[in-house]
Amino acid sequence: DPFEKVDVVMVMCKSHLGNVQATRYVLWCRDAGFTDIISTVEFNYSGDLLATGDKGGRVVIFQREQESKNRPLSRGEYNVYSTFQSHEPEFDYLKSLEIEEKINKIRWLPQQNAAHFLLSTNDKTIKLWKISERDKRAEGYNLKDEDGRLRDPFRITSLRVPVLMPMDLMVEASPRRIFANAHTYHINSISVNSDHETYLSADDLRINLWHLEITDRSFNIVDIKPANMEELTEVITAAECHPHQCNVFVYSSSKGTIRLCDMRAAALCDRHSKFFEEPEDPSSRSFFSEIISSISDVKFSHSGRYMMTRDYLSVKVWDLNMENRPVETYQVHEYLRSKLCSLYENDCIFDKFECCWNGSDSAIMTGSYNNFFRMFDRNTRRDITLEASRENSKPRAILKPRKVCTGGKRKKDEISVDSLDFNKKILHTAWHPKENVIAVAATNNLYIFQDKIN
């Protein structure tokens, strides 16, 4: 089992609303190693399952425990439900390239029956997995014994009706579809459409539309590859389908722009319907401006009215009806602006942080360095910085808001910007679709926080 449950403690945590609330905290830890680094985190539509993918190609699914009379506080506790190897390392002999097994993205499909389905992808291949339970086995076969050996047909004198007998619960993960050979460049996004029949996959230069039942072909709906690659000025960084309109999707670029496309307009959506870009302040332009303006993640709100983008220093909320500027801008770690030169030298400036909405679209969350993660309340405009750390999460302790000192005299509870650990970073976060439960991936550790149930 790649994950080991280290601790389950009660801590006090200030919520994004500013109220002190008891929070249940669960930490899942795994031995440090390159292949154990968590590369994606995703709740399913109900929030009862949480999937993580890692650089070793594994998918680990956690299931939420149901509250019982014997354990009234067990509700919200997530335990390992299933673990399976999704992707293996491959080698492209035509291009002499190694294909990593790292899971880039996981997306759940809405549950239609007792089984669960999810899409997982590495750089080149997307797989549809079925997660199902089995707690009964058939016994009393006519043509074989209980140990599986075939019986002599001439010795069968009577027919038996097989019966289902109870057995220990077994969770099986089986690949149902494999969608391959459609991307020349590395896949950075997959998104399930609201029709629940199609999904899109995006790489650096193209976006393809797939049907979940068809694996041997896909439709190319965006292609920004120039005839001469020397003229290439931008790449696609993220893409997502609209949560309610199956014909609408957006994709972001390394230039800090977002394009909204309507598949009803043309088969190839090279001409966008809307173009979202914030004008740059000429006075603040520097050598790093183009790098830090690159969008690393884009997410529609659950309502479909807004979308959120994350660049290196900030999170922006856009109204789909207003293209010229965002309606809200939240600074994530503005104190790093003076450190961009050293961040460029150690390649941290190219880190791709994700962002997520809460279930009601009233709050947003994203990660930072030093295992900090930031939460912003859109109604009160209050924000909070919290740290996902085993050292700071002792039983009955107070998970205090953290503050970063940029200069001058440092207060007792503050941490100097020069003391931040840039190797500890929270790139991947997820918010439960209905409750205040959050999952935070800090390198090879998974943290789950939840409001206490009184």
N, C-alpha and C positions, 0 to 999 in steps of 0.2 A: 504494500500500500504506500504510494508516494507521500501521502500526507499523514502526519502524526498530530493528534490533538494534544496541545501542550497545556492549555489552561482554559477554564471557564470561570470567570470571576464577575463580580458586580462592581461597576465603577460609576462615578458621577460624571455626567457630561453635559456641557451647555449646548443646547440645541441651537439650530440656526435662528430660532425666534428669540434667543437670549434668555430663555427660562432654564433654570437648573433642573434637570430631569434625571432620574435614575435610568441607567442604560445597561442592557445586558450586552456583554462583550465576549465574543468567542474568537480564539486565535487558532488557526490551523497552520502548523509549521512543517517544513520539510527540510531535509539536509541541504545545505548550500551547495550548489553546483550549477554549471552553466545551463544544463538541460532542465533544471528544476525551476528556472525563473518563469514566473507567471506572465503570460503574454496577452491574455484576454480574460474578461470576466463578464458574465451575462446572466441575468435573471430570466426565467421563463414568464409567460404572460400572467400566470397566477401568482408568481413569486414564491411558490412552494419548492421550486427547484432552482439551484444556482450552479452554473457550469463554469469551470475554469479550464483554460488551455495553457500549455507551457511550451518552452523551446525544445523539449524532447519529444513533441508530437503527441503527448498524452492529453486526454480529456478526463477531468475529475468532476463528477456531479455530486452536489450536496443536496440532501432532502431535508425539509423543515419538519421537525418533530411536532406531532399534534399534542395539544394540552390534554393531560389526564388528571384524574382525581388524586392519584398518588403523587404526581409531580406537577403541581399547578404552575410552576414557573418554567416548565420545560418548553412551553410554546415559544417558538422563535429560535430555538437552538437548531443549528444545521449540522448534520452528521453525514459522513461519506455514504453515498447511495450506490454509486457505480464508478468504476475506473476502467478505461480502455485505451488502447493505442490507436489513435486516429490516423496518423500519417507516419510513414517511415522515410528515412533519407533516401533520395534517388540521385541518379546521375544521368544528365542529358548528354548522350554520346555524340550527337550531331553538333552541339555547341560547346562540348567539353566543359559543362557547368554542373556543379553540385547543386541539388535542390534540397534546401533545408526542410527538416520535418516540423519546424516551428509552426504552431497554430497561430495564424494572424487574426482570425475573427471566428466567433461562434454566434449563430443566430438561431433562436428557437422558432418553430412553427406553432401556430395555435393548436391546442389539443383537440382532436376530433373523436378519439376513442380512448380506450384504456392505455394505449401506448403513447409515448412521447417521441417527437421527431425534432432533430436539430441539424443544422448545416454547419460544417466546420471546413476551414480552408487553410492551406499553407500558401506558399508563393505561386503555385501553379494549378493545384487540383482541389476541387470542392467535393465534399462527400456529404450525402444525406444519411444520417444514422437513425435507426429505430431503437428506442430504449423501452424494453418491455419486461414485465414481471411474469414469473412462472412459479406457482406454488402447488401444482398437481402434476402427476405423471400417470401415464397409461400403463395398466398391468393386465395380464391375461390374454396375450397374443396367441393366435392359432399357429402361425408359421415359425415362431421362434420362442426359445425359452426365456426365462426372466433375466438370464445373464447375457442375452443377445444372440446366442448361437442358434442357427437355423435347425429346425426339426425335420426329421424324415417325413415327407408327405404321406408315405404309405402307413405310418404308424399313427396318423391322426384319425381317430375314430369318431370324434364328436367336435362340434363347433362351440367355441366360447365367445361370449360377448365381452370385449375389453371394458374395464372399469377404470375410472380416474381415482387415484389415491393421493391423499395429501402428502406434501414433501416440504422440506425447508425452502423458504423463499429464495429464488434465484433471479437476479437482475441481469438481463442479457442485452448487449449492445451489438447490433448487426448492421452492416452497411447495406442500404437499399438502393442507392444510386451513386455513381461516380461520374462527376462532370469534369472532364479533362481536355487538354489539348486545345484550349480556346484562348489562352492568354500568352502573348509573347513576353510580356513584362510581369513584374511581381504584383500579385493581387493584394490590394490594400483594403478593400471593402467588399462586403456582401450585405444585401438588404432584402428582406422578404416583402413582397408587395402586399397591398391591402386586399387584393383579390384572393390571396393565399394559394394561388396557382402558379405564380411566376415570381422570380426574384432577379435582381441584378448583381453583377459582379464587376468591380472596377480595378484596373491596373493603372500604371503611370500614364498611359496614353489612350486607353480605350475603355469603354463601358459596354458590357454585353447583357442582354436580356435572355433569361432561361425560363423554360417551363419545367416544373418539378418532375414531370413524367418523362421528359425527353432528354437524353444524355448525349446524343451524337451530334447535336447542332444547337446553336444559339444565334440570336440576332444581335448584330453590332449596332448599337444605337448612338454611340458617341465615339468619334475618332479624331483626335487632335494631333495625330502624328503628321509632321510636315513632310513634303516630298524630299527635302534635303534636311537631314537631321542636324546639320550645323545651324539651321534656322530655328531650332527648338528653343523656346523662351520660357515655357512653363510646363508643369506636369499636373496630373490629377492626383489629389491627396486624399480625398474621401468622397463618398457618394451615399445617398440614402433616398429611399422611396417615401412619398408622402403617406402619412398614417391613414388617410381616408380616401384620397383620390388616386386610383390605381394608374392614372395616366401621367401623373406628375412626379418628378424626382429632381433632386438637386445634386450638384457636385462642386467641390471646392478645388482651388488651385494653389500652387506654390507662390503665386503672385498676390495672394490675399483676397481673391475675388471668388464670388459664388454665382453659379449660373443655375437658374431654374428652367427646366425644360418640360414641354408638354408633348407626349408621344402621339397625340392626335394630330399635331401640326404636320409632322413628316416622319417617315420611317427612320431616317438618319437625323438625329437631333443635334446637328452641328450648329444650328442657329437657335440660340436660347430664346425663351419667352421673357425672362427677366434677368437682369444683371445687377448683382449687389456688390457695391464697392464703396468704401469710405475714403474720401479724398485725404491724401497725405499732407501733413503739415510740413511745408518746405523747411521751416526753421529747425525741425527735429530730425531731419534726414541725416543719416550717417552711413558708413560702410556696411553696417549690419541691418539696415532698414529692410532690405528685401528678404533677408533670411528670417528675421523675427516676425515678418508679416505673413509668412507662409502659414496656411490654415492646416492644422493637424487633425481636426475632427469637426464634423457638422452633424447636428441632431435636430430633427423636427420636434416641436412640443407635442404632447399627447393630443392637444386640441387641434393641431394642424395649422394654427394661426401664426405661430412664430417659429423661428429656427435659431439655434445657438451655434456659434462657431468658436473654436479655441485656436488662438495663435500662441506664440511663445510667451508673451507677457500678459495676455488678457483674455477674457471671455466676453463675447458680444452677443446680444440678443437682437434679432432682426424681425421686424414686422413684414410679412410677405407682401403687404400692400405698399411698402415704402422702400425703395431701392437705393436711395442716395446716401443713407447713413443708418447705423444701428439705433434702435430706440433705447438700448441700455448697454453700458460698457462697464465691466468690472475688472479692476486691476488685480491680478493674481499674485505676482511678485515683482512689483515695480522697482523694488530695491535692487534688483539684479541688473538694471539698465547700466549702472556704472561698472558692472563686472562682465560685460559682453565680450570684451577682448579675451579674458582668460577662459570664458565659457566656449568661445570659438576655438581656442587652442586645444581644449580637452574634449571637443566635439559635443559637449552637452547642449550647445545651442541648437543642435539638430534633433534633440529629443522630441518625441511626438506624444503630447499629453492629450488624453481624452476628457470628455465632459459628459454630464448626464443631468437630466431633469428629475425632480421628484414626481410622484404620481399625479399631483394637482397642478403642476407647472408653476408652483409658487416659489420654488427654491431650486438652485442649481449647485452642482458640486464638481470640483476638478482637483487635480493633484498638483504637487509642487515638489521641491527638494527637501532633504533632511527628514523624509517620511512625513512631511506636512501635507494636509489636504485642506482645501478651502471650501466653505459653504456660504452662499449668498442668498439672503431673503429678498425676493423681488418686490414685496409689498412695503417693507419697512426700510429697505436698502441697507440693512445691517449685515455685517459679514463676520465670520469667525474662522480662525485658523486652529486646527486640531492636529495632534501628532499620533500616528499609528506606531506605537512602540511598546515592546514587551516590558521595558524598564519602567515606563510611566503608567502601567496598567496593573497596579497591585490591587488586591481585594479591598473593597470599600474605599478606594482612593478617589481623589478628585482629578478628573481629566481636565486640567485647566486649559483655557485658551492660550495659545502661544503667540508671542509677538517678536518681531525681528527688529533689532536696533541697527539703524543705518549709519549712525555717527553720533558724536558727542558722548555724554555720560550714559552708560548703560544701566538700566534699572535691574533690580534683583531677578525678576521673572523673565527678562528679555534675553534673547540670544543674538549675538553679534552676527552680522551678515558674513563676516570673515570666518565664522565658526561653522557655517552650514556645510553639511556633508553632501556633496553632489553625486556621490555614488549611491546614496539612499534616495530613491525617487519614487513617487507614486504616479505612474503613467495610466493605470487602468482602475476605474471605479464603476460601480453600478448601484442603482437605487431601486429598491423594491417598488413595483408598479402601483401598490395600493397603500403601503404602510411606511412608517419611518424606520426602515431597515436598510442599512447601507453595507456594501461590500467593498473593501479597499485592498488592492494587491500591492504589497510592498516587497519588491524583488521576489523572494521565494516564500513569503509569508502571506496568508490571507486573513484579513481582519473583518469581522462582522459585528456591527454595532446595531443596537435596537433599543427603542424606548421601553422602559420598564412597564410591565402590565401590573397595575395595582390590584 
